[in-house]
Amino acid sequence: MEPSVYILILLVILILLGSACCSGVEAAFLAVNSIRILKLASKQKPKSSANKLLKLRKHIGRTLTVITITNNGFNIIGSLILGVYGALLIDTNFGLTLFSIAFYVLVVLLGEVLPKALGTKFSLQIALFSVPILGILNTLMRPFLILIEQIFPVITAENEISTDEEEIRQMAKIGSQKGLIEADEAAMIFKVFQLNDLKAKDLMIPRVSAPCLDGSLNLDEISKLIMSNDSPWWVVLGDKVDKIQGVAKREKLLTELIRGKNKKLLSELCDPVDYIPEMIKADQLLTRFSKDHKGVKVVVDEFGGFVGIIGAEAVLSVLAGWWKQ
């Protein structure tokens, strides 16, 4: 076989290899999961491949421009050179036509279809592997990229990583269906989002059903009630319904009874009240409970009137799936 034929074969291999690499990397960058990159980057050093990949993914327009320019360099310029060289070696038009068709089929199959399929399947690995090469190409093409970005400003748009409630719901659903997360974990995620749709008025015990006691009573007068009623706390009222003196814990009242403090008034044994508006969302309410660890809060309306009480267990019952509308 003549050396010129070897050169022709080498040109074909170089063009196919270059086109395949560009197609695979392009597919990988479009298919790679940004959340996975972010997770990987958070565990590595700032100058790691994952962090560099995150920056390239952030400027996806510029990165794809570099890949496209390189890919077209192989496909167009390489094909022109190959066509000219092939025409010099192949004497007949029929032979040149067959060569062109065969080369076209190879480019489509080996330079586009197969690399893109592999790039999609192994997107993270290929994207990470291509980071150093893309960094070099970015540097070499900097003047040309600046010119293109001046002509087409849309290329400079940053691709921020973001998501919303509906996307997280769908990801949790898909993850559960594929066995990547447990079904109960997915259900818990849905319930967490449900908290944002509920308010204190939806979960509270209404005033008419709330355990209340007159603050002017002493322990001796309510000793039987404390023994028989297992409510963990009572709202201690003053001379008016909306005049709340505090919240009395059953545990504290029983302790005082054992100590013989029977004549102590409830108004002296109650704890300060934490008021919350009835329109506060359940997720914000859960945060309030996590900060002060108080067992119960008094719910008031827009005029400050006592409308109900709520404990942390009411919010937690939504997460546990016990709460029923």
VMD Tcl script that draws the C-alpha trace (Angstrom):
set ca {
  {0.00 0.00 0.00}
  {1.35 3.39 -0.99}
  {2.24 5.99 1.67}
  {-0.39 8.35 0.22}
  {-3.09 5.83 1.10}
  {-1.84 5.66 4.68}
  {-2.01 9.45 4.83}
  {-5.61 9.34 3.54}
  {-6.58 6.77 6.18}
  {-4.83 8.82 8.87}
  {-6.76 11.94 7.82}
  {-10.04 10.02 8.00}
  {-9.19 8.71 11.50}
  {-8.14 12.18 12.75}
  {-11.33 13.82 11.44}
  {-13.55 11.09 12.85}
  {-11.74 11.15 16.19}
  {-11.92 14.94 16.47}
  {-15.57 15.05 15.48}
  {-16.42 12.21 17.86}
  {-14.68 13.90 20.81}
  {-16.46 17.21 20.18}
  {-19.86 15.53 19.74}
  {-19.42 13.43 22.88}
  {-18.30 16.37 25.01}
  {-21.15 18.54 23.72}
  {-23.70 15.85 24.58}
  {-22.10 15.34 27.99}
  {-22.27 19.05 28.83}
  {-25.93 19.23 27.83}
  {-26.87 16.03 29.67}
  {-24.81 16.31 32.87}
  {-26.82 16.93 36.04}
  {-25.90 20.32 37.52}
  {-26.93 19.19 41.01}
  {-24.49 16.26 40.84}
  {-21.69 18.63 39.79}
  {-22.54 20.99 42.63}
  {-22.56 18.12 45.13}
  {-19.20 16.85 43.86}
  {-17.66 20.33 43.81}
  {-18.69 21.01 47.42}
  {-16.58 18.05 48.56}
  {-13.43 19.02 46.64}
  {-10.89 21.83 46.59}
  {-11.70 25.12 44.79}
  {-9.30 24.32 41.91}
  {-10.55 20.77 41.41}
  {-11.94 19.52 38.10}
  {-15.46 19.51 39.54}
  {-15.27 23.19 40.46}
  {-13.82 24.07 37.05}
  {-16.60 22.05 35.42}
  {-19.12 24.00 37.48}
  {-17.71 27.27 36.10}
  {-17.79 25.97 32.53}
  {-21.37 24.76 33.06}
  {-22.30 28.18 34.44}
  {-21.11 29.81 31.19}
  {-22.64 27.08 29.04}
  {-23.10 29.38 26.02}
  {-19.39 30.16 25.84}
  {-18.45 26.52 26.43}
  {-20.75 25.26 23.67}
  {-19.38 27.93 21.33}
  {-15.85 26.61 21.87}
  {-17.00 23.03 21.25}
  {-18.97 24.04 18.14}
  {-16.05 25.95 16.64}
  {-13.73 23.00 17.23}
  {-16.23 20.48 15.91}
  {-16.86 22.45 12.74}
  {-13.13 22.80 12.29}
  {-12.84 19.02 12.09}
  {-16.03 18.48 10.07}
  {-15.74 21.31 7.55}
  {-12.06 22.16 7.21}
  {-11.01 18.54 7.71}
  {-13.53 17.36 5.12}
  {-12.31 19.95 2.60}
  {-8.71 18.86 3.05}
  {-9.75 15.21 2.86}
  {-11.82 15.88 -0.28}
  {-8.96 17.61 -2.06}
  {-6.49 14.90 -1.06}
  {-8.94 12.15 -1.97}
  {-9.53 13.68 -5.40}
  {-5.79 13.55 -6.06}
  {-5.59 9.85 -5.17}
  {-8.83 8.57 -6.67}
  {-8.90 8.81 -10.44}
  {-12.52 7.93 -11.23}
  {-15.63 9.93 -10.35}
  {-17.38 6.72 -9.28}
  {-14.61 5.89 -6.83}
  {-14.63 9.44 -5.42}
  {-18.40 9.28 -5.02}
  {-18.21 5.97 -3.14}
  {-15.46 7.38 -0.93}
  {-17.55 10.48 -0.14}
  {-20.62 8.41 0.73}
  {-18.59 6.04 2.92}
  {-16.95 8.98 4.69}
  {-20.36 10.64 5.25}
  {-21.75 7.43 6.81}
  {-18.68 7.13 9.07}
  {-19.03 10.77 10.20}
  {-22.71 10.31 11.02}
  {-22.29 7.01 12.84}
  {-18.85 7.30 14.45}
  {-18.54 11.08 14.61}
  {-22.05 11.99 15.77}
  {-24.51 9.25 16.74}
  {-22.28 6.92 18.80}
  {-20.29 9.68 20.60}
  {-23.45 11.54 21.57}
  {-25.01 8.36 22.90}
  {-21.88 7.69 24.98}
  {-21.69 11.34 26.03}
  {-25.24 11.21 27.32}
  {-24.72 7.91 29.15}
  {-21.40 8.86 30.78}
  {-22.03 12.59 30.94}
  {-20.34 13.35 34.28}
  {-17.18 11.31 33.59}
  {-16.72 12.71 30.08}
  {-17.46 16.28 31.18}
  {-14.88 16.04 33.99}
  {-12.29 14.49 31.66}
  {-12.75 17.28 29.09}
  {-12.29 20.16 31.57}
  {-8.48 20.66 31.04}
  {-8.80 20.56 27.22}
  {-11.71 23.00 27.23}
  {-9.73 25.30 29.50}
  {-6.88 25.39 26.96}
  {-9.28 25.94 24.05}
  {-11.00 28.74 25.96}
  {-7.66 30.48 26.39}
  {-6.61 30.03 22.75}
  {-9.95 31.25 21.41}
  {-10.33 34.14 23.84}
  {-10.00 36.96 21.26}
  {-12.41 35.26 18.88}
  {-14.88 34.52 21.71}
  {-14.85 38.15 22.82}
  {-15.71 39.21 19.27}
  {-18.53 36.66 18.99}
  {-19.93 37.67 22.38}
  {-20.03 41.29 21.26}
  {-22.06 40.28 18.21}
  {-24.27 37.79 20.07}
  {-24.60 38.95 23.73}
  {-26.94 36.04 24.50}
  {-23.88 33.77 24.61}
  {-22.67 35.52 27.78}
  {-25.83 34.66 29.74}
  {-25.03 32.71 32.90}
  {-26.73 29.39 33.52}
  {-27.65 29.53 37.21}
  {-28.49 26.34 39.06}
  {-32.03 26.65 40.31}
  {-35.10 24.56 41.00}
  {-38.59 24.97 42.39}
  {-41.08 23.07 44.50}
  {-42.70 21.23 41.61}
  {-39.33 20.07 40.21}
  {-38.30 18.74 43.63}
  {-41.61 16.91 43.93}
  {-41.09 15.30 40.52}
  {-37.46 14.38 41.30}
  {-38.56 12.77 44.57}
  {-41.29 10.87 42.74}
  {-38.89 9.64 40.05}
  {-36.25 8.76 42.65}
  {-38.81 6.71 44.56}
  {-40.04 4.92 41.44}
  {-36.48 3.99 40.45}
  {-35.57 2.91 43.98}
  {-32.95 5.64 44.47}
  {-34.75 6.93 47.56}
  {-37.17 5.18 49.90}
  {-40.90 5.63 49.34}
  {-41.36 7.00 52.86}
  {-38.60 9.55 52.24}
  {-40.36 10.76 49.10}
  {-43.64 10.96 51.02}
  {-41.90 13.02 53.72}
  {-40.65 15.47 51.08}
  {-44.21 15.94 49.81}
  {-45.42 16.57 53.37}
  {-42.71 19.15 54.00}
  {-44.02 21.14 51.05}
  {-47.53 20.70 52.39}
  {-46.50 22.71 55.45}
  {-46.18 25.79 53.26}
  {-49.84 25.42 52.27}
  {-51.14 25.16 55.84}
  {-51.60 27.89 58.42}
  {-51.84 27.89 62.20}
  {-55.63 28.24 62.02}
  {-55.78 24.95 60.06}
  {-53.89 22.98 62.73}
  {-54.86 24.68 66.00}
  {-57.26 23.47 68.66}
  {-60.12 26.03 68.54}
  {-60.79 28.14 71.63}
  {-64.04 26.30 72.37}
  {-62.11 22.99 72.59}
  {-58.93 24.32 74.21}
  {-58.20 23.22 77.81}
  {-58.59 26.40 79.88}
  {-58.60 27.19 83.61}
  {-59.49 30.24 85.68}
  {-56.33 31.91 86.97}
  {-58.02 32.79 90.27}
  {-58.32 29.11 91.24}
  {-55.75 27.43 93.47}
  {-54.24 23.97 93.14}
  {-56.51 22.46 95.78}
  {-59.60 23.42 93.79}
  {-58.40 21.78 90.59}
  {-56.47 18.83 92.08}
  {-59.07 16.27 90.89}
  {-59.04 17.75 87.39}
  {-55.25 17.56 87.23}
  {-55.33 13.91 88.31}
  {-58.04 12.85 85.86}
  {-57.28 14.98 82.84}
  {-54.16 14.03 80.88}
  {-53.87 17.33 78.99}
  {-50.17 18.34 79.12}
  {-51.02 22.01 79.60}
  {-53.84 24.50 80.19}
  {-54.40 28.08 79.15}
  {-54.81 30.17 82.29}
  {-57.44 32.88 81.77}
  {-58.10 36.10 83.63}
  {-61.45 37.77 84.22}
  {-62.04 38.02 80.44}
  {-61.86 35.36 77.72}
  {-59.20 37.19 75.75}
  {-57.19 38.08 78.85}
  {-54.66 35.25 79.04}
  {-52.40 35.15 82.08}
  {-50.18 32.34 80.88}
  {-49.88 28.62 80.15}
  {-49.72 26.07 82.96}
  {-47.94 22.75 82.49}
  {-49.56 19.69 84.05}
  {-46.15 18.39 85.12}
  {-45.39 21.59 87.01}
  {-48.80 21.63 88.70}
  {-48.45 18.02 89.84}
  {-45.00 18.79 91.23}
  {-46.37 21.69 93.25}
  {-49.19 19.49 94.57}
  {-46.70 16.88 95.77}
  {-44.76 19.63 97.52}
  {-47.94 20.64 99.39}
  {-48.35 24.03 97.69}
  {-52.12 23.47 97.41}
  {-53.07 27.09 98.03}
  {-50.98 28.51 95.21}
  {-52.99 30.25 92.53}
  {-52.74 29.12 88.93}
  {-51.85 32.66 87.91}
  {-48.67 32.26 90.01}
  {-47.69 28.95 88.44}
  {-48.22 29.65 84.75}
  {-45.50 30.41 82.23}
  {-45.44 33.43 79.87}
  {-47.51 33.15 76.73}
  {-46.10 33.11 73.22}
  {-48.66 34.56 70.82}
  {-48.74 33.73 67.13}
  {-51.02 35.01 64.38}
  {-53.54 32.56 62.98}
  {-52.30 33.22 59.42}
  {-48.69 32.16 60.06}
  {-47.63 29.31 57.80}
  {-46.93 25.92 59.35}
  {-43.31 25.77 58.14}
  {-42.57 29.12 59.83}
  {-44.37 27.93 62.93}
  {-42.15 24.84 63.08}
  {-39.12 27.15 63.08}
  {-40.62 29.09 65.99}
  {-40.98 25.89 67.98}
  {-37.40 24.83 67.22}
  {-36.08 28.13 68.59}
  {-37.85 28.40 71.94}
  {-38.93 24.75 72.56}
  {-42.16 25.91 74.27}
  {-44.81 23.24 74.34}
  {-47.79 25.35 73.30}
  {-48.54 28.67 71.68}
  {-51.67 30.78 71.78}
  {-53.18 31.64 68.42}
  {-54.72 35.08 68.00}
  {-56.67 36.71 65.19}
  {-55.92 40.01 63.48}
  {-57.47 41.90 66.39}
  {-55.44 40.07 69.02}
  {-58.36 37.93 70.14}
  {-57.76 34.43 71.52}
  {-58.91 31.92 68.86}
  {-57.06 28.71 69.74}
  {-53.91 26.94 70.86}
  {-51.34 24.89 69.00}
  {-48.45 22.64 69.97}
  {-45.43 21.39 68.08}
  {-47.06 17.99 67.77}
  {-49.75 19.50 65.52}
  {-47.12 20.53 62.98}
  {-45.18 17.29 63.35}
  {-48.37 15.31 62.76}
  {-48.46 16.71 59.22}
  {-44.92 15.42 58.57}
  {-45.77 12.05 60.13}
  {-48.94 11.74 58.03}
  {-51.27 11.67 61.01}
  {-52.98 14.96 60.31}
  {-56.33 14.72 58.53}
  {-58.12 17.63 56.92}
}
mol new
graphics top color blue
foreach p $ca { graphics top sphere $p radius 0.5 }
foreach p [lrange $ca 0 end-1] q [lrange $ca 1 end] { graphics top cylinder $p $q radius 0.2 }
display resetview
